[in-house]
Every structure is written in C-alpha cells, then in structure tokens.
Amino acid sequence: ICKYSANLLGGGQTGGTPSVPIDDATTEGFFDFTVHTNVGVVYTIPVGVCTGPIQVLVAAIPQDPPATPWAGPGTTAFATVYVTELAEAGFTLEAMNTSPANRGGFDFGFNKGVSNNDACATLFPNFLPGQSCLFSNVGGGNQGGRVYEASTPQDQTIFNFFNRNNPGIIKICKIAGRGVPIGTRFQFVVEGREAGAAGGPILPGVDVERTVEVPAGPADQGGFCRIVTDPIGNLPEGGPATRFIVGTLAFVREAAVLDDVAGVQNGGFGDTNAAPDANDGPTTVPPSEVRVSRITINGSTAAANFPSPGTANGITLGNPGTNAGNTNPNLWSDQSAVAIALRRSAIFRVNRSETVVTYVNRLFRPTNLKICKVAGLGVPVGTIFNFTFSIDNENGLVPGQTNEPIDVAPVNIPAGDPAISAQGNCVIVNGPYESAEPNAIPAFGTFDVGSIVAVTEGGTGGTVTITSPTGTPIVDPVNRRAFLTMVTPGGYNELLFVNSAGAPVSTGFTLSGRVMAPDGGGLRNAQVILTKADGTKMTVPTSSMGYYSFDGLPNETYTVGVSSRRYRFSARSVDLSSSLANIDFTGVE
C-alpha cells in the first residue's frame, strides 16, 4: 500500500493530465488503512511512503487463461482484495489505482469502506462486498484489486492512494486606515478553482469568478469580514460559501469603493460622484485616492504567501522589486497601464479550511517635505549637518509589502548664512511615494498627508531651535529631533533648524522686541539675526504674534537685523549694558 498527495496525480479518477496544478505541501502526516482479509489490523502509512509486502490469507480461484486481460504472471490462482483508506479529518481521498494498472479499477468506492472483521474476511473473496461489510467512510474510500498467488516482488499488486486537502473557503476582511470612515463599502472580485460536491473528487475543477462586498471595519477588531459565496437568484453573492480547491492559486482584486470618501479628488479611486462636489479634495499629482497600504494572508505578509510570479485564471502578477508595474501583491505600483489594471490585487494559495485575505486601506494625498538649515551663533556657514527620517507605521498598518515603502534616504545640508536668507540652505526630501513632478530631473518623491515624519539632525553639536512655518512640530531638542504631521495636499511642509555652537554664557541680559508688518500686525516666523562685533551670528524666529527674545547675552555691542521673504527691515545697532525690551522692527514693502 502506497500513500501520496494529489499533486503527484496524473489526472482525476479517470486518468489524464490535470487542468490545474495542485500544491499539496500541507498534505502530510499519517493515514490509516485496512485490508479486508486481515482481521483487526490497521496499517499506518505516512505520505510519500509505501508498506513492505503484506501477506494475505484468502480463498482463491483458479487463474484466468493466459490469453485473457486478467491473466496473472504465471501463477495458478488469484483473489480480490479490498484495501480501505480510513477517512482522515481535513483531507479527502482524491483518486486510487493499482500497479500494474490492469489489476484494479474494476471496483472502487469513494466515501465507503470494507470492514476487516471475521465475517467480511471470509466472504465475497472474488465478488463485490455485500452491504453488511460496507460502512460509511466520508473522505476516504476503498479499492478492490486482484492479488496473485506468488512470492516474487514483481508479482506484487501495489495499491496507490492519492489525497488532497478538503476544499477551502476564502474570507475577505477590510480594515479602515487613516482617512477611511468605518463602514465604507468596498467591492472585491475573487477568481479561483471551484471544488465539487461536499467530500467528493474535485479535479479538474472549474474556473469561477465571485463578487463580494465588504465594509471597512476598525483595526483593533481585525476589520469587518465576509465569506466569498456563490450567487443567489439575481444577486452576485449571498448563497452558500464558494468551495475552492485547496492548493490552487486564487486571485483577489479590490475593484471599487462604493461610498464617497471625503478628500479624494474628483475622479480618483474612492470618489463616487461624477461631478465635482464639496466632498472632493484638491487635484494633485500624483492623484489623491483611497490606497491599499497592506495585504495579508492569514495575518502575515510573508513572501511565501504570494507566489512570484503567480498566475491564476490567466492573470499573472510578478516578482516584488523587479517590475514596478507588475508585482505580487500589487498595492499601488506606478502609473503604467499594466500597473493600474493590476493594482490592489494579489495571488495566493488557497489553504485548507479558511484562507483570510485582509486589506488595509487609507486615504492617500501627496505632499512634500523641505528641510532648511541656518548657521546660528558660533556655527560657521557651510558646516554640514546630516538629517535622517522615519515615518510612523500607524500601529503596523503601514507599510505593507516592498512596493509600499516608508523608508526615506538621509540628506546632508550645509548650514546657510542667515544674512543672505532667513531659511539658510534648504533641501527637498525624496519621499517614498510618486513624484509630484515626474518629468523633473531629479524627480523627488512625495509624502502622505496625515502621516507623522520624525526628522533627526546629526553633525556638529550645540543647541538647536526647530520651527515650522507650515505646522506645529513636536520638538525634542535634547535629541535634536522634530515630529511633524504632514499637511497641505499638493504643497510643502517645512522644518527650520537653527544651530548654535553652545549655550551662551548667561549674564542676565535679555534683548527682546517685536517684528511687525507694515499694518502693525505681528509677523510670524521672521528670522531675527543678532550679529556680534567678531561677525558671529545668532538667529531666532518670531512667535505667532511676532515677538522674539535673546537671553543670556554678555555686555557687548550688537547689530540686530530681520530677514523676511515678504518685507524689508532696517538693521539697528544696540549697546547691551543691561536688558533691553521693545527693540521693535516694522517692515516696508
């Protein structure tokens, strides 16, 4: 008796070539068999293994004449023996045959077994077993075959049994990420190989396409889930669960968002209204849309879950990292026609029992990040500072696979002269998503509105002041780090780093005042520059109301100036022999 998995089968019960490959890597373990003549004996056989020769004691009849198809190998007698594979939970007997082939095939029974008790061992040695010797054996079966009275190995009759996993179901789950309201409905298309009747053989199977609608649920509950079902009446779903062939590849694609999502530009994926309306966000490049940020199979993003390349029902997804327009899974990829057609899709292998495919979606709107560096007190202009970046993964919901990156390369910025520009030297950071100007050379990638980017400065030490004219960062001056939430779809987010060589020596003197626009209103984020007689400079930004302050200054003469992108200011000379306030500046057009 030999035990195999169905991926070694040359076809279904009737032979031939299977129309779809089956990977039964999970068909493993031990299976139990009985021989009807050997009372009370159970043979336990692991997958991929055969027993040694099994001797049977059975009433025989004379050998057929040599000219008949059933003639044995020169022996004088033969008998029919029934080998039963006992049902094993989670598996189904797919096919049975004998070697040589002409010794079996005339009598087999799926989902039934032949008892090996005293009564059945001596009855019906050469005929079909009676009902009293048959028992229910759903998932297993029995094979009748001729054995010959012989003692040489070549005269053996080998009984081969092929198993597969039981048919599996597919469950689609949807998690609402940032910007996607709970309850937003998504439509999925699922294609695969459908199994036959419960417990019965399924090869070669048939190709099926199913539609399933899933609302987005909260991440802490694993989202909301729906089982892929057969059509019912005129509805695309709602019938019994679709039974897919375990071990075959299935394809799933997020086809549509059925409810309008606020912030998606008109015509973007997630905008359900044809005409522009108040719910639409600004038109951006790349376009704002609802994106897939993560796909998991049974909770894992492991590459083994996504064969690459993988082909299901004529659809092929390729190798991650080797073809940006065709990866498996394909989360968003690039703007090519191939990539767009295959976006939001994955090919995976159907598991025994339940295969859970979970999609995480979020609202994507592009924005850019600019880092500016100013040389403060005691820091020579041109000093190189290094900046590194990390993006919050939103409790594991981002990133997804390799084509959904959140890694950002570090940049080096020389400190700029505040007398020339209040922003010093600035660099546009190359974000992880598509460029806002794809034809530019070089093209800088964008960031995602709503994500939190941590920017850390390295290089020459000292004190640092970190501000932003476009947002309110959380500043960690000890570690020279700022956390900035990205805003402004289609625009820029800025962080300004001003360094000084060390904390100034305190003498108790303070220089403060206010910087105002021509209309008398306070001017926010103007750069007030304090220059010593030796030429070293110290810079501070103004507050939201235009106020500034330098603390701990020694008794010296200073030149105080203001740098602004909008107005011009006249510098002033100040002899600081005591603390001074109300050193104010008013700009002119």
GUVOSE-36221 format. One line per field, with one value per residue (C-alpha): residue in three letters; x, y, z. Coordinates in steps of 0.02 Angstrom, whole numbers, plus 50000, padded with zeros to 5 digits. Example, Ala and Ser with C-alpha at 12.3 -4.5 7.8 and 13.67 -1.06 7.14 Angstrom:
! residues 2
residuo c(ala:ser);
u c(50615:50684);
v c(49775:49947);
w c(50390:50357);
***
This chain:
! residues 589
residuo c(ile:cys:lys:tyr:ser:ala:asn:leu:leu:gly:gly:gly:gln:thr:gly:gly:thr:pro:ser:val:pro:ile:asp:asp:ala:thr:thr:glu:gly:phe:phe:asp:phe:thr:val:his:thr:asn:val:gly:val:val:tyr:thr:ile:pro:val:gly:val:cys:thr:gly:pro:ile:gln:val:leu:val:ala:ala:ile:pro:gln:asp:pro:pro:ala:thr:pro:trp:ala:gly:pro:gly:thr:thr:ala:phe:ala:thr:val:tyr:val:thr:glu:leu:ala:glu:ala:gly:phe:thr:leu:glu:ala:met:asn:thr:ser:pro:ala:asn:arg:gly:gly:phe:asp:phe:gly:phe:asn:lys:gly:val:ser:asn:asn:asp:ala:cys:ala:thr:leu:phe:pro:asn:phe:leu:pro:gly:gln:ser:cys:leu:phe:ser:asn:val:gly:gly:gly:asn:gln:gly:gly:arg:val:tyr:glu:ala:ser:thr:pro:gln:asp:gln:thr:ile:phe:asn:phe:phe:asn:arg:asn:asn:pro:gly:ile:ile:lys:ile:cys:lys:ile:ala:gly:arg:gly:val:pro:ile:gly:thr:arg:phe:gln:phe:val:val:glu:gly:arg:glu:ala:gly:ala:ala:gly:gly:pro:ile:leu:pro:gly:val:asp:val:glu:arg:thr:val:glu:val:pro:ala:gly:pro:ala:asp:gln:gly:gly:phe:cys:arg:ile:val:thr:asp:pro:ile:gly:asn:leu:pro:glu:gly:gly:pro:ala:thr:arg:phe:ile:val:gly:thr:leu:ala:phe:val:arg:glu:ala:ala:val:leu:asp:asp:val:ala:gly:val:gln:asn:gly:gly:phe:gly:asp:thr:asn:ala:ala:pro:asp:ala:asn:asp:gly:pro:thr:thr:val:pro:pro:ser:glu:val:arg:val:ser:arg:ile:thr:ile:asn:gly:ser:thr:ala:ala:ala:asn:phe:pro:ser:pro:gly:thr:ala:asn:gly:ile:thr:leu:gly:asn:pro:gly:thr:asn:ala:gly:asn:thr:asn:pro:asn:leu:trp:ser:asp:gln:ser:ala:val:ala:ile:ala:leu:arg:arg:ser:ala:ile:phe:arg:val:asn:arg:ser:glu:thr:val:val:thr:tyr:val:asn:arg:leu:phe:arg:pro:thr:asn:leu:lys:ile:cys:lys:val:ala:gly:leu:gly:val:pro:val:gly:thr:ile:phe:asn:phe:thr:phe:ser:ile:asp:asn:glu:asn:gly:leu:val:pro:gly:gln:thr:asn:glu:pro:ile:asp:val:ala:pro:val:asn:ile:pro:ala:gly:asp:pro:ala:ile:ser:ala:gln:gly:asn:cys:val:ile:val:asn:gly:pro:tyr:glu:ser:ala:glu:pro:asn:ala:ile:pro:ala:phe:gly:thr:phe:asp:val:gly:ser:ile:val:ala:val:thr:glu:gly:gly:thr:gly:gly:thr:val:thr:ile:thr:ser:pro:thr:gly:thr:pro:ile:val:asp:pro:val:asn:arg:arg:ala:phe:leu:thr:met:val:thr:pro:gly:gly:tyr:asn:glu:leu:leu:phe:val:asn:ser:ala:gly:ala:pro:val:ser:thr:gly:phe:thr:leu:ser:gly:arg:val:met:ala:pro:asp:gly:gly:gly:leu:arg:asn:ala:gln:val:ile:leu:thr:lys:ala:asp:gly:thr:lys:met:thr:val:pro:thr:ser:ser:met:gly:tyr:tyr:ser:phe:asp:gly:leu:pro:asn:glu:thr:tyr:thr:val:gly:val:ser:ser:arg:arg:tyr:arg:phe:ser:ala:arg:ser:val:asp:leu:ser:ser:ser:leu:ala:asn:ile:asp:phe:thr:gly:val:glu);
u c(50000:50072:50015:50038:49974:49865:49996:50080:49920:49921:49737:49575:49497:49487:49669:49739:49826:49755:49697:49764:49917:49890:50021:49979:50127:50012:49952:50063:50056:49995:49846:49767:49723:49643:49643:49478:49561:49674:49559:49581:49746:49772:49918:49977:50071:50147:50127:50259:50292:50243:50224:50326:50240:50081:50036:49852:49765:49614:49511:49569:49502:49598:49699:49621:49679:49843:49757:49635:49672:49669:49798:49923:50112:50121:50034:49895:49767:49706:49583:49506:49565:49487:49603:49516:49589:49504:49443:49564:49493:49541:49583:49489:49537:49556:49599:49651:49736:49845:50014:50006:49854:49756:49741:49624:49498:49355:49291:49318:49208:49230:49162:49140:49248:49252:49260:49402:49308:49292:49133:49194:49367:49299:49151:49150:49331:49302:49143:49081:49064:48889:48804:48838:49026:49017:49023:49015:49188:49163:49327:49405:49368:49410:49494:49470:49615:49674:49817:49905:49975:50159:50318:50423:50420:50370:50213:50151:49996:50026:49876:49906:49803:49808:49742:49711:49659:49474:49401:49433:49337:49402:49360:49392:49421:49434:49519:49486:49651:49682:49553:49434:49271:49213:49076:49141:49095:49223:49190:49308:49323:49387:49437:49492:49459:49296:49276:49138:49009:49050:49178:49187:49326:49359:49489:49497:49382:49309:49360:49243:49229:49142:49099:49096:49054:49145:49126:49283:49298:49409:49587:49577:49439:49528:49408:49243:49242:49136:49149:49156:48990:48901:48772:48592:48450:48496:48618:48807:48826:48728:48720:48822:49008:49108:49219:49392:49518:49648:49824:49773:49805:49667:49662:49581:49563:49489:49379:49284:49242:49053:49039:49111:49266:49300:49465:49480:49499:49362:49377:49502:49481:49360:49262:49092:49014:49045:49031:49145:49070:49113:49173:49315:49493:49609:49675:49854:49998:50005:49816:49737:49642:49599:49751:49792:49933:49938:49878:49896:49856:49800:49879:50050:50137:50269:50326:50286:50101:50117:50198:50303:50272:50099:49965:49782:49646:49762:49812:49996:50074:50262:50410:50415:50555:50592:50449:50365:50216:50178:50212:50127:50040:50015:49967:49984:50143:50167:50063:50085:49932:49984:50008:49842:49749:49825:49826:49751:49768:49854:49876:49887:49870:49707:49732:49638:49484:49486:49601:49583:49635:49643:49655:49703:49653:49692:49666:49822:49855:50030:50132:50316:50443:50575:50715:50807:50969:51031:51201:51172:51290:51464:51423:51523:51421:51437:51451:51375:51229:51153:50966:50881:50697:50570:50384:50260:50194:50024:50024:50080:49951:50087:50195:50132:50246:50403:50308:50229:50388:50407:50597:50675:50858:50957:51014:51161:51131:51266:51215:51164:51205:51054:51111:51080:50922:50818:50794:50979:51002:50854:50833:50675:50673:50645:50487:50433:50287:50274:50344:50234:50336:50376:50463:50582:50765:50790:50612:50581:50454:50311:50249:50073:49959:49917:50072:50195:50376:50517:50668:50830:50981:51158:51327:51404:51325:51264:51093:50959:50797:50670:50519:50398:50309:50181:50137:50166:50301:50331:50511:50637:50785:50891:50895:50885:50727:50556:50396:50293:50120:50111:49980:49945:49894:49998:50104:50255:50291:50443:50557:50689:50840:50948:51105:51222:51393:51342:51230:51278:51352:51217:51245:51062:51047:50898:50862:50681:50554:50428:50432:50282:50210:50179:50000:50064:50017:50143:50246:50260:50419:50527:50711:50790:50979:51097:51274:51422:51572:51675:51546:51468:51281:51135:50961:50789:50619:50474:50321:50147:50121:50290:50385:50566:50692:50879:50926:51091:51186:51353:51386:51430:51377:51265:51188:51008:50925:50771:50757:50589:50529:50394:50463:50622:50689:50824:50957:50992:51147:51120:51243:51187:51242:51077:50924:50827:50647:50541:50678:50544:50551:50420:50438:50414:50353);
v c(50000:50169:50342:50501:50679:50731:50845:50685:50628:50617:50664:50631:50461:50430:50472:50605:50768:50883:51051:51145:51109:51072:51109:50991:51037:51033:50857:50770:50659:50479:50390:50227:50080:49909:49754:49661:49491:49540:49546:49689:49751:49937:49992:50171:50249:50424:50523:50477:50304:50125:49974:49820:49667:49620:49436:49393:49229:49221:49094:49094:49039:48966:49082:49152:49078:49158:49242:49345:49525:49469:49333:49334:49315:49128:49089:48965:49064:49241:49329:49501:49602:49764:49897:50037:50208:50266:50447:50574:50738:50884:50775:50692:50540:50606:50451:50268:50149:49994:49948:49861:49960:49809:49734:49868:49997:49875:49905:50055:50156:50334:50381:50197:50064:49874:49801:49685:49583:49393:49387:49502:49425:49259:49318:49382:49347:49370:49473:49644:49655:49645:49789:49708:49730:49912:50060:50249:50322:50501:50573:50402:50254:50077:50000:49822:49737:49568:49485:49330:49179:49221:49251:49365:49558:49584:49485:49605:49710:49887:49990:50179:50311:50499:50629:50815:50938:50966:51112:51281:51443:51619:51760:51943:52066:52255:52372:52559:52651:52837:52944:52800:52806:52649:52567:52624:52484:52404:52282:52137:52016:51842:51712:51535:51349:51287:51120:50996:50918:50900:50766:50714:50720:50892:50877:50957:51087:51240:51422:51537:51724:51789:51965:52009:52175:52211:52365:52437:52398:52456:52393:52335:52213:52150:52247:52181:52016:51924:51746:51729:51650:51583:51691:51675:51722:51883:51934:51914:51842:51778:51593:51453:51478:51451:51299:51324:51188:51184:51203:51301:51486:51615:51797:51939:52121:52270:52331:52482:52594:52605:52756:52930:52962:53142:53214:53108:53217:53212:53051:52971:52795:52825:52968:52901:53062:53101:53289:53391:53423:53490:53317:53317:53362:53467:53392:53335:53245:53100:53092:53083:52919:52777:52662:52489:52500:52318:52146:51995:51810:51736:51885:51875:51975:51838:51824:51638:51685:51771:51660:51767:51758:51688:51650:51621:51610:51685:51833:51847:51952:51963:51973:52111:52234:52175:52253:52403:52385:52204:52140:52016:52086:52243:52381:52538:52523:52654:52747:52625:52548:52374:52430:52522:52370:52256:52373:52322:52138:51982:51800:51675:51490:51425:51342:51202:51261:51452:51574:51752:51892:52059:52228:52389:52550:52731:52899:52950:53133:53184:53321:53371:53396:53533:53542:53708:53735:53901:53935:54008:54083:54009:53890:53927:53945:53788:53667:53501:53430:53258:53226:53056:53018:52890:52879:52816:52644:52680:52529:52412:52461:52543:52486:52338:52244:52300:52407:52507:52581:52708:52715:52884:52911:53031:53201:53317:53504:53640:53774:53932:54114:54197:54366:54302:54202:54180:53999:53964:53816:53704:53531:53447:53272:53125:53045:52863:52893:52952:53121:53275:53320:53152:53234:53335:53285:53233:53187:53195:53076:53138:53103:53064:53195:53141:53037:53084:53106:53109:53213:53194:53306:53241:53326:53467:53477:53626:53698:53688:53781:53690:53780:53756:53893:53764:53666:53638:53507:53413:53460:53354:53475:53355:53229:53367:53290:53351:53256:53341:53290:53310:53435:53535:53418:53460:53582:53589:53554:53644:53620:53751:53701:53839:53785:53874:53813:53802:53878:54062:54116:54200:54374:54408:54522:54497:54578:54567:54653:54629:54617:54690:54702:54874:54870:54846:54663:54539:54447:54260:54159:54305:54274:54399:54399:54456:54491:54515:54625:54473:54428:54277:54270:54207:54185:54160:54152:54263:54192:54184:54364:54424:54427:54374:54362:54331:54277:54265:54393:54468:54655:54692:54795:54701:54730:54672:54636:54547:54431:54401:54338:54474:54635:54735:54791:54916:54845:54927:54940:54904:54930:54799:54855:54798:54701:54789:54766:54842:54832:54828:54821:54871:54808:54902:54835);
w c(50000:49949:50006:49902:49892:49746:49668:49606:49522:49334:49325:49415:49439:49253:49216:49101:49141:49274:49206:49356:49464:49647:49777:49918:50025:50175:50134:50258:50410:50434:50357:50415:50301:50321:50212:50220:50238:50383:50532:50655:50579:50540:50433:50470:50324:50309:50149:50021:50094:50049:50161:50134:50058:50150:50156:50142:50176:50063:49969:49789:49622:49475:49367:49209:49045:48985:48838:48945:49003:49184:49166:49307:49299:49281:49446:49474:49573:49616:49731:49751:49900:49962:50036:50131:50170:50328:50324:50397:50460:50348:50197:50055:49952:49776:49674:49686:49566:49562:49491:49370:49315:49249:49424:49489:49432:49412:49587:49698:49813:49875:50047:50091:50173:50179:50355:50405:50534:50539:50438:50300:50290:50226:50122:49945:49905:49719:49709:49762:49951:50019:50110:50278:50251:50191:50308:50289:50263:50204:50144:50124:50010:49961:49811:49751:49662:49607:49700:49638:49724:49704:49802:49692:49708:49527:49558:49694:49671:49733:49792:49770:49860:49824:49946:49943:50075:50094:49994:50074:50087:50063:50182:50135:50277:50263:50388:50383:50391:50409:50320:50276:50377:50466:50362:50192:50072:49957:49814:49780:49634:49677:49547:49575:49552:49624:49713:49679:49793:49977:50007:49825:49697:49626:49489:49364:49441:49354:49347:49442:49474:49628:49688:49872:49958:50123:50235:50315:50500:50644:50652:50832:50782:50626:50516:50451:50355:50226:50161:49971:49921:49768:49680:49737:49622:49532:49668:49645:49821:49968:49929:50008:50033:49874:49897:49819:49780:49917:49850:49695:49665:49683:49630:49726:49671:49758:49616:49684:49830:49841:49958:49927:50034:50084:50023:49865:49712:49580:49480:49599:49669:49812:49732:49683:49617:49434:49455:49570:49741:49912:49968:49841:49886:49777:49617:49646:49562:49598:49618:49789:49810:49928:49927:49988:50113:50169:50113:50225:50206:50372:50459:50376:50240:50215:50035:50038:50041:49873:49739:49622:49483:49513:49383:49421:49287:49157:49266:49312:49450:49455:49573:49704:49672:49495:49397:49475:49359:49399:49574:49690:49787:49684:49806:49703:49599:49462:49333:49188:49108:49164:49343:49351:49282:49413:49562:49729:49687:49750:49701:49843:49878:49949:50117:50198:50293:50288:50197:50265:50147:50239:50152:50242:50154:50189:50108:50012:49969:49913:49994:50002:50141:50143:50273:50298:50395:50466:50544:50717:50845:50832:50690:50531:50373:50268:50415:50357:50455:50422:50432:50447:50432:50491:50459:50588:50535:50614:50729:50592:50461:50356:50274:50178:50060:49972:49847:49988:50064:50202:50202:50165:50122:50234:50169:50205:50216:50238:50362:50269:50306:50391:50325:50149:50180:50336:50285:50260:50142:50103:50029:49963:50037:49920:49992:49971:49852:49672:49622:49609:49454:49372:49223:49331:49342:49476:49522:49710:49787:49893:50069:50128:50206:50383:50413:50550:50498:50626:50571:50670:50650:50663:50648:50749:50921:51019:51044:50911:50881:50771:50699:50555:50456:50395:50551:50735:50761:50922:50963:51057:51073:51176:51033:50901:50831:50774:50737:50602:50543:50354:50293:50134:49992:49839:49939:50054:50237:50307:50456:50500:50605:50680:50773:50891:50946:51129:51259:51281:51447:51550:51621:51648:51496:51380:51212:51156:51048:50911:50721:50632:50458:50383:50451:50628:50644:50716:50585:50617:50583:50530:50572:50694:50672:50810:50748:50866:50832:50781:50650:50734:50722:50824:50750:50825:50739:50791:50877:50803:50862:50802:50967:50989:51129:51153:51329:51424:51319:51376:51383:51202:51053:50931:50761:50757:50590:50524:50373:50291:50124:50114:50189:50207:50377:50430:50546:50715:50823:51007:51152:51278:51451:51527:51473:51336:51281:51143:51012:50878:50689:50561:50384:50222:50056);
***
